[in-house]
Amino acid sequence: MAKPNQIVTEQFTTEEKIKAAAKAVFYKKGFAATRTRDIAEEAGINLALLNYYFRSKQKLFELIMLETLTAFIEKMVLLLNDERTTLDQKVREVVENYIDVITAEPELPIFIITEIRSNPKLLLQKIPVKKIIRQSVFFKQHQKAVHEGRIQEPNPLHFLMNLIGMIVFPFMAKPLLMAGGGIEEKEFNELMKERKKLIPMWIKAIMKAK
């Protein structure tokens, strides 16, 4: 007979196995194209067991989506709210961290953007994006730089859009860029490493006051 703590461990292991499988399948296929059977097969379990732990694909997807967005945004929040770093240092840290994260999980940007466009209310209800940006140390440093004439563009959203776009777009366009450039995976990843140094330089040049 299994001991109580053994049962808890087995349940935790099964739930984590299902979540890991769901994450992999949702990242590749998105919500609409994913079947619960796909997740069960990825997890190496039967469909009945999956349904026992998670009653619906919708519930499992919302859990994965929320965990993904929370992890993605929490890292950004920590970096943007670090009072020990300057605006330039924040840019370098955001670039380095997110290029590493997306290199490890290249399906992540398309998954997040596709599903946010399909259900933006999920993000806005669960994560106060506006509050996070407006009350961040980054926002205060940006406004100070504008006031002192070191940055030309007064809207911090332009700053963030430029920064995030430069990081994310190459990964979203990866197949096209690899085919057009005649490069392999290893060469593409080397280009992304080069961008860790280049993007902060470009951002500084773009936002610099005349």
C-alpha positions, 0 to 999 in steps of 0.5 A: 500500500502506498504511503500518503507522502508517496501518493502526493509525490506521484500526483505532483509528478503526474501533474507536472508531467502533464503540464510540461507536455501541454506546454510543449504541445501548446507552444507548437500548435497553439490552443485551437489546433491542440487536442487533449489526445495530443497532450496525453500522447506527449505526456505518455499517459492515457486520456482518462488520466489527463481528464482526471487531473485537468477537466478540460483543455481550456482550463489546462491552457489557461494555466499554461498561458498564465504561468508563461505570461507571468514568468515572462513578465515577472522577469521583465518587472524585476529588471525594470524595477532594479534601483541599482541599475541605470537605464542603459544597464536595464536595456543591456540586462533585458536584451541579454536575459530575453535573448537567452530565454527565447533561444532556449524556447524559440516557440515562446514569442509566437505562442504568446503573441498569437494567444494574446491576440486571440484572448487579450482579456486573459492577460489584462485581467490577470496581469496589470500591465499598465500599472507595472510599466507606469510605476516602474523604476524604468519609467521614472528613469526614462521620464528623468532622462527626457526632462534632462534632455538625454532622450528625445522621445517622451513616450516610454512605450516607444522605448519598450516597443523598440527594445522588445521588437528588436529582441523578438522579431528575429526569432519570429522571422527565424525560418525566413531569415535562415532561408534568406541568409543561407544560414543554419541554426548554429549561425542564427544563434551566433547572430542572436548573441551578437545582438546582445551587444548591438541592440543596446547601441541601437536603442541608445542611438534611436532614443538619443536627443538631438 
